[in-house]
């Protein structure tokens, strides 16, 4: 069995699930990433003047 290797089947499955979840998160973050050109563009925002 796997006991002689020191890593149980459950631990192998958990490691694989963590790796898959990490890849999904990285793919989602890349898909939602905003290019720098869009984040540095000035956008008029007058909402802060309403209270004055």
C-alpha positions as a Markdown table, in Angstrom:
| # | Residue | x | y | z |
|---|---|---|---|---|
| 1 | Unk | 0.0 | 0.0 | 0.0 |
| 2 | Unk | 0.9 | 3.7 | 0.2 |
| 3 | Unk | 1.9 | 3.5 | 3.9 |
| 4 | Unk | 5.5 | 2.7 | 3.1 |
| 5 | Unk | 5.9 | 5.9 | 1.2 |
| 6 | Unk | 4.6 | 8.1 | 4.1 |
| 7 | Unk | 1.9 | 9.8 | 2.0 |
| 8 | Unk | -1.6 | 8.5 | 2.2 |
| 9 | Unk | -4.0 | 8.5 | -0.8 |
| 10 | Unk | -6.2 | 11.1 | 0.9 |
| 11 | Unk | -3.2 | 13.4 | 1.3 |
| 12 | Unk | -2.4 | 13.0 | -2.4 |
| 13 | Unk | -6.0 | 13.8 | -3.4 |
| 14 | Unk | -6.0 | 16.8 | -1.1 |
| 15 | Unk | -2.8 | 18.1 | -2.7 |
| 16 | Unk | -4.2 | 17.6 | -6.2 |
| 17 | Unk | -7.4 | 19.5 | -5.2 |
| 18 | Unk | -5.3 | 22.3 | -3.7 |
| 19 | Unk | -3.2 | 22.5 | -6.9 |
| 20 | Unk | -6.4 | 22.5 | -9.1 |
| 21 | Unk | -8.0 | 25.2 | -6.9 |
| 22 | Unk | -4.9 | 27.3 | -7.1 |
| 23 | Unk | -4.9 | 27.1 | -10.9 |
| 24 | Unk | -8.5 | 28.1 | -11.1 |
| 25 | Unk | -7.9 | 31.1 | -8.9 |
| 26 | Unk | -4.9 | 32.1 | -11.0 |
| 27 | Unk | -6.9 | 31.8 | -14.2 |
| 28 | Unk | -9.8 | 33.8 | -12.7 |
| 29 | Unk | -7.4 | 36.5 | -11.5 |
| 30 | Unk | -5.8 | 36.7 | -15.0 |
| 31 | Unk | -9.2 | 36.9 | -16.6 |
| 32 | Unk | -10.3 | 39.8 | -14.3 |
| 33 | Unk | -7.0 | 41.7 | -14.5 |
| 34 | Unk | -7.3 | 45.3 | -15.6 |
| 35 | Unk | -4.5 | 46.5 | -17.9 |
| 36 | Unk | -2.3 | 49.3 | -16.5 |
| 37 | Unk | -3.3 | 51.6 | -19.3 |
| 38 | Unk | -6.9 | 51.5 | -18.0 |
| 39 | Unk | -6.1 | 52.0 | -14.3 |
| 40 | Unk | -3.9 | 55.1 | -14.9 |
| 41 | Unk | -6.4 | 57.0 | -17.1 |
| 42 | Unk | -8.0 | 59.9 | -15.4 |
| 43 | Unk | -11.7 | 59.6 | -15.1 |
| 44 | Unk | -13.8 | 62.6 | -14.0 |
| 45 | Unk | -15.5 | 61.8 | -10.7 |
| 46 | Unk | -17.6 | 64.6 | -9.3 |
| 47 | Unk | -19.5 | 62.5 | -6.7 |
| 48 | Unk | -17.2 | 63.9 | -3.9 |
| 49 | Unk | -18.5 | 67.4 | -4.6 |
| 50 | Unk | -22.1 | 66.7 | -3.8 |
| 51 | Unk | -21.6 | 67.3 | -0.1 |
| 52 | Unk | -20.2 | 70.8 | -0.6 |
